[in-house]
Amino acid sequence: MELIGGKQTIIEALKSGYKVYNIYSENLNTVDKEMQELANTRHIDIKDIPAELRDTREINQGYLASIADFNYRDLDEIIGKIKGDGLILILDHLEDTHNLGAIIRTAVCAGVNAIIIPDDRSVRVTSTVFKVSAGAIFYMPIIKVTNINKVIDNLKKKSYWIYGADMKGASDVFKTKLDGNICLVVGNEGNGLSPLVKKNCDGLVMIPQVGPVGSLNVSVATGIIIYEIFKQRCIDGI
């Protein structure tokens, strides 16, 4: 069981059909109307926060809910359901939960089909990720794997072109043709892409910058690149 907080996060859990066990509010007289209607549809009573949970850090905006443990998905299952060109995101040992939550939220909006994370030395889905994603996580398949490089090899066999995001990448992302099945690999906040992962990419793309700051935040950089892919597919392609 997981505990989540925040009005929008709980609303999205209800809307998505995710298993919600209990919903609690600090003030039953001011429960959000949409949340109440969705809870009624799901036959879930909204209750006072019990004494043993009143100090939990997951309470946000006066709301708390208990939900089923997060369900990591299977890559082959997800790929089999993709219609048209696929867009998959691999996070190469990302460490910050806020970055993961922000990336998930942007990825859902930009049409990413799945996010892959390694099983070791990597960020996990936590209550912070639920909160920062504002409930977008309920619409994004997250896949845990033991070996990123094997996944890359597997995706290549399925006709995916693998692009790595790298500050010293050979290609300006805004001048790169990004069509067909694409897998974007994003590196660790401090060290970037792992050497072998970088070597296994078909191409490396960079975001041009001006000014003295060395690099963009990883969630911002990821958003820029996946929206460039979105732009080329859905706007330039019209």
Secondary structure as GFF3:
##gff-version 3
##sequence-region A 1 238
A	DSSP	beta_strand	2	5	.	.	.	ID=ss1
A	DSSP	alpha_helix	7	16	.	.	.	ID=ss2
A	DSSP	beta_strand	20	25	.	.	.	ID=ss3
A	DSSP	three_ten_helix	28	30	.	.	.	ID=ss4
A	DSSP	alpha_helix	33	41	.	.	.	ID=ss5
A	DSSP	beta_strand	46	48	.	.	.	ID=ss6
A	DSSP	three_ten_helix	51	53	.	.	.	ID=ss7
A	DSSP	beta_strand	63	67	.	.	.	ID=ss8
A	DSSP	alpha_helix	75	81	.	.	.	ID=ss9
A	DSSP	beta_strand	87	91	.	.	.	ID=ss10
A	DSSP	alpha_helix	97	109	.	.	.	ID=ss11
A	DSSP	beta_strand	114	118	.	.	.	ID=ss12
A	DSSP	alpha_helix	127	132	.	.	.	ID=ss13
A	DSSP	three_ten_helix	136	139	.	.	.	ID=ss14
A	DSSP	beta_strand	142	145	.	.	.	ID=ss15
A	DSSP	alpha_helix	148	157	.	.	.	ID=ss16
A	DSSP	beta_strand	160	165	.	.	.	ID=ss17
A	DSSP	beta_strand	171	172	.	.	.	ID=ss18
A	DSSP	three_ten_helix	173	175	.	.	.	ID=ss19
A	DSSP	beta_strand	181	186	.	.	.	ID=ss20
A	DSSP	alpha_helix	195	200	.	.	.	ID=ss21
A	DSSP	beta_strand	203	206	.	.	.	ID=ss22
A	DSSP	alpha_helix	218	234	.	.	.	ID=ss23
###
